[in-house]
Amino acid sequence: MRRHPGGREEDGRQVTVPSGKGAAVGRRIGIGLMYGFWKPRVLGAWKVPATGPAILAVNHAHNIDGPMLMGTAPRPVHFLIKKEAFVGPLGSFLEGIGQLKVDRDSTDRTAIGNALGVLEQGGVLGIFPEGTRGDGDFASLRSGLAYFAVRSGAPIVPVAVLGSTDRRGRLVKALPPLRGRVDVVFGDAFDAGDGSGRRTRKALDEATVRIQGKLTDHLENARRLTGR
C-alpha cells in the first residue's frame, strides 16, 4: 500500500491507495484461474470506461466471484473484501494484489478513505453491494455503494456473474462446476446521483433505490441474454 499523494488525511486517518501494479498482477492471476478452471463467456466488457474512475457492482452468488471478475474485467479491479479473509499469508497476498480490507460490522472509515482514494486516482473499485454471498439477485443492497458513487461521482457498471445451477461436477458447493460455462455480463454505466450533488441521508437512500432498480434490470436482461 502507498500513501495518497500529498499525504491527505480524512477524519484524521492517512488515506492510502492500493498498488495499481498489484491489482494488475491480481488480474493476471484471475485470468489464469478463470480460464484454467472454467469456460468464461464475457459479454459487454467494452461498457467499462477505458479510463477514469469506475465502480463495478457485482452480484454475489459464488465464493470466487471476486477472482472471476478480476480475470474477466478489462481493467485491474480493487475489491472491498471482508476483513475476515485477511488472515495469515492470504491477507498479505490480498494486500499485495491491491485488494481492500473492510470491517462490515462497523463504519470502517479507513476502508472508506482508501476506497475513495482508488477512485480519486482514476482506478476501478469492485463492490458486492449485497454484502455477503447469497442468491445473487440484488434483492438487498447496502448503502455503501450509493455513498461511494455519489461522493466520488464515479459511474457504476452493473455486472452479472451467472454460473450453472447444475450441482453435478462441483467439487465445492459454492463454486460453479469445473470446466463449466460461466457468463460474465457487463451492463451500461450509469450515474447514481440525481445531479444535485446532495450527500444527505435522504439523497443516499434515493440513490440506493435507483441503483437497485438498475442492477435488478441488468440482472434480468443478462439472464434473458444468456438463457440462465
C-alpha positions in Angstrom: 0.0 0.0 0.0 1.2 3.5 -0.7 0.2 6.8 0.8 -2.1 9.1 -1.1 -0.1 11.8 -3.0 0.2 14.9 -0.8 -0.5 12.9 2.4 -4.2 13.9 2.5 -5.9 12.9 5.6 -9.6 12.1 6.0 -11.2 12.2 9.5 -7.7 12.1 11.0 -6.6 9.0 9.0 -3.9 8.9 6.4 -5.5 7.8 3.1 -3.7 5.1 1.3 -4.2 3.8 -2.2 -3.5 0.1 -3.0 -0.9 -0.6 -5.6 -2.1 -0.4 -9.2 0.7 -2.7 -10.2 -0.5 -5.2 -7.6 -4.1 -5.1 -9.0 -2.6 -5.7 -12.4 -0.9 -8.8 -11.1 -4.1 -9.9 -9.5 -5.8 -9.5 -12.8 -3.3 -11.9 -14.4 -3.9 -14.4 -11.6 -7.6 -14.1 -12.1 -7.3 -14.7 -15.8 -5.3 -17.9 -15.1 -7.9 -19.1 -12.6 -10.9 -18.2 -14.7 -9.7 -19.7 -18.0 -7.9 -22.6 -16.3 -10.8 -24.0 -14.4 -13.9 -22.7 -16.2 -15.2 -21.7 -19.6 -16.0 -18.0 -19.3 -18.1 -16.1 -21.8 -17.6 -12.3 -21.3 -20.3 -10.0 -22.7 -20.2 -6.2 -22.8 -16.8 -5.7 -21.3 -16.4 -2.7 -23.6 -19.0 -0.9 -21.5 -16.5 -0.4 -18.7 -14.9 3.1 -19.1 -11.4 2.7 -20.6 -10.0 5.4 -18.3 -11.0 7.3 -15.2 -12.8 6.1 -12.1 -15.5 3.4 -12.2 -17.4 1.2 -9.8 -18.2 -2.4 -10.7 -21.3 -3.5 -8.8 -21.4 -7.3 -8.8 -24.0 -9.9 -7.8 -22.5 -12.3 -5.3 -23.5 -16.0 -5.7 -20.2 -17.8 -5.7 -17.2 -17.8 -3.3 -14.9 -16.8 -6.1 -16.9 -14.0 -7.8 -14.1 -11.6 -7.0 -11.3 -13.6 -8.8 -13.8 -14.3 -11.6 -14.2 -10.5 -12.1 -10.6 -9.8 -11.7 -9.9 -12.3 -14.6 -12.6 -11.0 -16.9 -12.8 -7.3 -16.4 -10.9 -5.2 -19.0 -9.1 -3.2 -16.2 -7.5 -4.1 -12.9 -10.0 -4.0 -10.1 -9.6 -3.2 -6.4 -12.3 -5.1 -4.4 -13.6 -4.3 -1.0 -13.2 -7.7 0.8 -14.3 -8.6 4.4 -11.5 -8.3 6.9 -12.1 -12.0 8.0 -10.4 -13.0 4.7 -7.2 -11.1 5.6 -5.7 -13.9 7.8 -2.1 -15.0 7.6 -0.4 -15.5 4.2 -3.8 -14.9 2.4 -4.0 -11.5 4.0 -0.6 -10.5 2.8 -1.4 -11.9 -0.7 -4.6 -9.9 -0.9 -2.9 -6.7 0.1 -0.2 -7.4 -2.4 -2.6 -7.7 -5.3 -4.3 -4.4 -4.4 -7.4 -5.5 -2.5 -9.0 -3.5 0.3 -9.9 -4.8 3.8 -13.2 -3.7 5.2 -14.9 -4.3 8.5 -18.5 -5.0 7.6 -19.8 -4.7 11.2 -18.8 -1.1 11.7 -18.3 2.2 9.9 -14.8 1.4 8.7 -13.5 4.9 7.9 -10.1 3.7 6.9 -11.6 1.4 4.3 -13.9 4.2 3.1 -11.0 6.6 2.7 -8.8 4.0 0.9 -11.7 3.1 -1.5 -12.3 6.8 -2.3 -8.6 7.1 -2.9 -8.8 4.4 -5.6 -11.5 6.4 -7.4 -9.7 9.7 -6.9 -6.7 8.2 -8.7 -8.8 7.0 -11.6 -9.0 3.4 -10.6 -11.7 0.7 -10.6 -13.4 -0.2 -7.4 -15.3 -3.5 -7.1 -18.2 -3.9 -4.7 -20.6 -6.7 -3.8 -23.5 -4.4 -2.8 -25.4 -7.3 -1.2 -22.6 -7.5 1.3 -22.4 -11.3 1.6 -22.8 -14.3 -0.7 -26.4 -15.3 -1.2 -28.9 -15.7 -4.1 -27.0 -13.1 -6.1 -30.2 -11.3 -7.2 -29.5 -7.8 -5.8 -32.6 -8.1 -3.6 -30.9 -6.5 -0.6 -28.5 -3.6 -1.1 -26.3 -1.9 1.4 -26.0 1.9 1.2 -22.2 1.8 0.8 -22.4 1.6 -3.0 -24.5 4.7 -3.1 -22.2 6.6 -0.9 -19.1 5.8 -3.0 -20.9 6.6 -6.2 -22.4 9.9 -5.0 -19.3 11.0 -3.1 -16.9 10.3 -6.0 -19.1 11.0 -8.9 -17.8 7.7 -10.5 -20.2 5.8 -12.8 -21.5 2.4 -11.7 -21.2 -0.5 -14.1 -23.6 -3.4 -13.2 -22.1 -6.8 -13.6 -23.9 -10.2 -13.5 -21.9 -13.4 -12.9 -24.0 -16.3 -13.9 -22.9 -19.9 -13.4 -24.6 -23.2 -13.9 -27.3 -24.2 -11.4 -26.5 -27.9 -12.0 -24.9 -29.4 -8.9 -23.1 -32.1 -10.9 -19.4 -31.7 -11.4 -19.0 -29.4 -8.4 -16.1 -30.2 -6.1 -17.2 -27.3 -3.8 -20.9 -26.4 -3.3 -20.3 -22.7 -3.6 -18.4 -22.9 -6.9 -19.5 -23.4 -10.4 -18.8 -26.9 -11.8 -15.2 -27.3 -13.1 -14.9 -26.6 -16.8 -18.5 -25.4 -16.7 -19.5 -22.2 -18.6 -19.7 -19.0 -16.6 -21.2 -15.9 -18.1 -20.0 -12.5 -17.0 -22.2 -9.8 -18.4 -21.3 -6.1 -18.1 -24.1 -3.5 -18.3 -24.4 0.1 -19.3 -22.6 2.6 -16.9 -24.9 5.0 -15.1 -24.7 7.8 -12.5 -26.2 7.1 -9.1 -26.9 10.7 -8.1 -29.8 12.9 -9.1 -27.5 15.6 -10.4 -27.9 17.9 -7.4 -24.7 16.8 -5.7 -26.5 16.2 -2.4 -25.0 13.8 0.0 -27.7 13.8 2.7 -29.1 10.6 4.1 -32.3 11.1 2.0 -30.2 11.6 -1.1 -28.3 8.4 -0.4 -31.5 6.5 0.3 -33.0 7.7 -3.0 -29.7 6.8 -4.8 -29.8 3.3 -3.3 -33.4 2.8 -4.7 -32.3 4.0 -8.2 -29.2 1.7 -8.1 -31.2 -1.3 -7.0 -33.6 -0.8 -9.9 -30.8 -0.5 -12.4 -28.9 -3.6 -11.1 -32.1 -5.7 -10.9 -33.0 -4.7 -14.5 -29.5 -5.6 -15.7 -29.6 -9.0 -14.0 -32.9 -9.8 -15.6 -31.6 -8.7 -19.0 -28.4 -10.8 -18.5 -30.4 -13.9 -17.7 -32.6 -13.4 -20.8 -29.5 -12.8 -22.9 -27.6 -15.9 -21.6 -30.6 -18.2 -21.1 -29.7 -18.7 -17.4 
